[in-house]
Amino acid sequence: MLSHRSRVRVSVTCRWTVLDFLRRHLAGPVVTRSMSASVEPSTREHGEYERAVQVLNGLQTNAAVLEQIRRLGDRQYGAMEVARVQHYMDRIRLEPQKLDQLQAIHITGTKGKGSVGVMCESILRAHGLRTGFYISPHLLEVRERIRLDGHPISKSLFVKYFWDVYNKLDKTRDMFSSSLGPREQHSGNMPSYFRFLTVMAFNLFLQEKVDVAIVEVGIGGTYDSTNVIPSPVVSVITSLGFDHMDILGSSLPEIAWQKGGICKVGPVALARVCVCVCV
């Protein structure tokens, strides 16, 4: 990871936009893909999907995780987040190096993450590439958070990959218990809601062989679950503002340090200098 000073410098000096970068580096003509007709899920498929969502909702919620961090005031707890996600990836035999196959575009910022992600997705698909897109939160259904080729994954795909990950984790509850601290034990050595979906999305993107994965950060960057990506092709920081200050810090440099944590040595870093102040 980059130092605090280096991350701030990246935010100040970078002049490219992510769209300019994609246009400069994509070759070949724009293609048009035909849209397949939507198929209504069967009653059985719908029931299986609802059962998977019910089990997912039984995991520790994001709100509970954030409240725990606020209550403890423990930055070290946040600092272990990448290690926690890696722990769950190890249990389903998903090595971090495999994530390099995703050619990930990692996006953080206070405002504009989703919009930039959608624009990247549209440009890449127009050039004939298969895209995966991990975004949060969802509006109506949780499967909206994981997209393939510009659309939320189907209920059948959600069910398939949910149980693939869940069953592997369930079988290894006790095998890796010593590598987690006591704060994780209350959940039965299973990941929280967002951590689970992060691991599930990466597994799905690899199995479905996407050309590029667009990954939106949940909160911050440095200690976010998605920061397990070792070498994104592009790291993107949109406009910064004062959000989640009880977790990310009370000043703009502290927040910028958190967001800049997705910038790794080697990959291109793109940033927009725009400070949002909420009065």
Stockholm file with secondary structure:
# STOCKHOLM 1.0

chainA/1-279         MLSHRSRVRVSVTCRWTVLDFLRRHLAGPVVTRSMSASVEPSTREHGEYERAVQVLNGLQTNAAVLEQIRRLGDRQYGAMEVARVQHYMDRIRLEPQKLDQLQAIHITGTKGKGSVGVMCESILRAHGLRTGFYISPHLLEVRERIRLDGHPISKSLFVKYFWDVYNKLDKTRDMFSSSLGPREQHSGNMPSYFRFLTVMAFNLFLQEKVDVAIVEVGIGGTYDSTNVIPSPVVSVITSLGFDHMDILGSSLPEIAWQKGGICKVGPVALARVCVCVCV
#=GR chainA/1-279 SS CCCHHHHHHHHHHCCCCHHHHHHHHCCSCCCCCCCCCCCCCCHHHHHHHHHHHHHHHTSCCHHHHHHHHHHHTCHHHHHTHHHHHHHHHHHTTCCGGGGGGGCCEEEECSBCHHHHHHHHHHHHHHTTCCEEEECCCCSSCGGGGEEETTEECCHHHHHHHHHHHHHHHHHTTTTTGGGSCHHHHTTTSCCCHHHHHHHHHHHHHHHTTCSEEEEECSSSSTTCGGGGCSCCSEEEECBEECCSHHHHCSSHHHHHHHHGGGCCSSSEEEECCCEECCC
#=GC SS_cons         CCCHHHHHHHHHHCCCCHHHHHHHHCCSCCCCCCCCCCCCCCHHHHHHHHHHHHHHHTSCCHHHHHHHHHHHTCHHHHHTHHHHHHHHHHHTTCCGGGGGGGCCEEEECSBCHHHHHHHHHHHHHHTTCCEEEECCCCSSCGGGGEEETTEECCHHHHHHHHHHHHHHHHHTTTTTGGGSCHHHHTTTSCCCHHHHHHHHHHHHHHHTTCSEEEEECSSSSTTCGGGGCSCCSEEEECBEECCSHHHHCSSHHHHHHHHGGGCCSSSEEEECCCEECCC
//
